Amino acid sequence: MSVFMYPLDNEKRRVISLDGIWKFKFDTQGVGRNENWKDGLTDTIEMVVPSSYNDIFTEAAKRDFCGDVWYQTDFYIPSEFEVLDTMIRFGSATHRATVFVNGVELVSHEGGFTPFGGNLNDVAKFGQKNTVVVVVNNELSKVTIPVGSVKTHDNGVKECTPAFDFFNYAGIHSSVRLVAVPKTRVNDITVVTDFEGSTGKVEYKIESALNAGQEVNVSLLNAEGEVVATGNGIDGTLTIENVILWQPRKGYLYDLVATIVEGDDLVDIYTLPVGVRTVKVQGTQFLINNEPFYFKGFGHHIDAHTIGRGHSDIMNLRDLECLDWIHANSLRTSHYPYPEEFMQLADRRGLVIIDEVSHVGAWNMTDVSQAGMGGSNTVPVKHFDREDVQTVGMVNHKDAITKLIARDKNHPCVVMWSLSNEPDSSQESSEAYFKEIFAFARDGLDVQDRPMTMVNFMLAAYGNCKASQFADVVCLNRYYGWYVTNGADLPNAGDQFAKELAGWATEGKPIIITEFGADTVSGFHALPSTMFTEEYYNEYLDQNFAAFDSCDAVVGEHCWNMHDFNTGQGIIRVNGNKKGAFTRDRQPKMAAHHLRARWAEVKDFSQK
């Protein structure tokens, strides 16, 4: 079974959750791998799976720990699973993990936000107790995805220093499950949808190694459970009369039910939700179902008190309720793939998603190279000039893109792939890098052929970006009125922004403002307004709205951020980033009411 297929419990498949309290241990001396902690942990404490471990503790050294942490739990596999293929599946572990079962290495995985797992049949004891030990590492470098570094302080303690402005949460962030599936099974499904008039079309391709005498049957059921189309074979096209389209804020889903049968016997069954919709870019328009769509919503973080970046159905639902209230129709998964369960909710709610790979921090603010080994002779090295970035970093970037698309390819909510956030694309060498990255991503990874983008920031303003030429949509992170033209200069912010937008509009592509916002302390007021007050944020928003409305090529506005979120400590962050329209506990600031009023007037399917 492809690790990217979401595990289902049904007539022929079994799923057992391993979530709960696990044993846990910090490897403060970095000795666990050499001392064979894989065979079992001693002197442990307790840890919740899934969760970020950082904010559970009261000690700074644990919250900020850099290096290996170890998890352990025991589990039983029913004896009847022995005739099946049984695997252990992790939804995500940040940023890399190695899994040992009964002391045997099962699987290693790089990348903190996508699923991985391994087959247990050769290492597990069926009908008996088994032990799983997992080592998770959160260290960053110039070639990891995302980007960062590790520095060692005078006392020998290591510190992870992310090159991005959000907290480097770590741990087993998503559910861990035992999954038992038939030996002959549906290994993967890929769908492409289309429609003409009232007739819908679902092209499907199923991966399966069938035995002699076995065949694949496919049925498509509507939301009421009625069969509306059937097919046979590992690939084909299903036709739907009087199709109901998946639309923004109207997430209608069909169920594609794939079965493997041998005579009258059911061998395997898998059900995939399918939304029939089309996506394409046409001139300066972004079309969903052939209608020009306008993005209203946020950049967003999976981030909450105590649980950090750990998966929480409660927080997912609260976020969706806030999005409904504010009349948002879309979201960017900034700056990493979101939990699979969030994507499923987005499918059902009709929330439009720009799905972003975790390539963030690719700039050279802190990169230096020793010239002649003399500390006084250090010279800046541009990020994309680094040989390791062009080789190992490129490989890791491609791997992250491959895993993201493989996991999320069938979600109707996903309308565009974002391949990078805020790289320094003003660097000359970034052009060749992103030419290769975009070519790789377009080379058959997504058979739906969705648009692709990268998110530009102000170091690469119009006329100075070497990478946006490869994108289908221009996505801009801009802070006119906050980082520039701020304070007393705020009344000029809209005009300055409009001038840059006019330049980008000449590219003939749709433009989405993927970030704009101002740090605002909830309850902080001033008359006249000053920076960090709620009044200032509203005045800031008005300046930005005027700029958006001046440019016909602008097809969307994603405020940064939906809610306040945690960051590393720093002199420009007061207990985290305060650019949220909502507080970290999801209560509205004045800015949320201001956005709500505007978005109630700006329609989903219309240009301004």
Beta strands, then each sheet from edge to edge (+ up, - down):
strand 1: 14-17
strand 2: 20-26
strand 3: 45-49
strand 4: 68-76
strand 5: 85-90
strand 6: 93-94
strand 7: 96-101
strand 8: 104-110
strand 9: 116-119
strand 10: 129-137
strand 11: 148-152
strand 12: 158-162
strand 13: 171-172
strand 14: 176-181
strand 15: 188-196
strand 16: 199-207
strand 17: 214-221
strand 18: 227-232
strand 19: 235-240
strand 20: 254-262
strand 21: 265-274
strand 22: 279-282
strand 23: 285-288
strand 24: 291-292
strand 25: 295-299
strand 26: 330-332
strand 27: 352-356
strand 28: 368-371
strand 29: 374-380
strand 30: 414-421
strand 31: 452-456
strand 32: 474-477
strand 33: 511-515
strand 34: 554-559
sheet 1: 1+ 14- 5+ 9-
sheet 2: 3+ 2- 4+ 10- 7+ 8-
sheet 3: 6+ 13-
sheet 4: 11+ 12-
sheet 5: 15+ 16- 19+
sheet 6: 18+ 17- 20+ 21-
sheet 7: 22+ 23- 24+
sheet 8: 25+ 26+ 27+ 30+ 31+ 32+ 33+ 34+ 25+
sheet 9: 28+ 29-
end
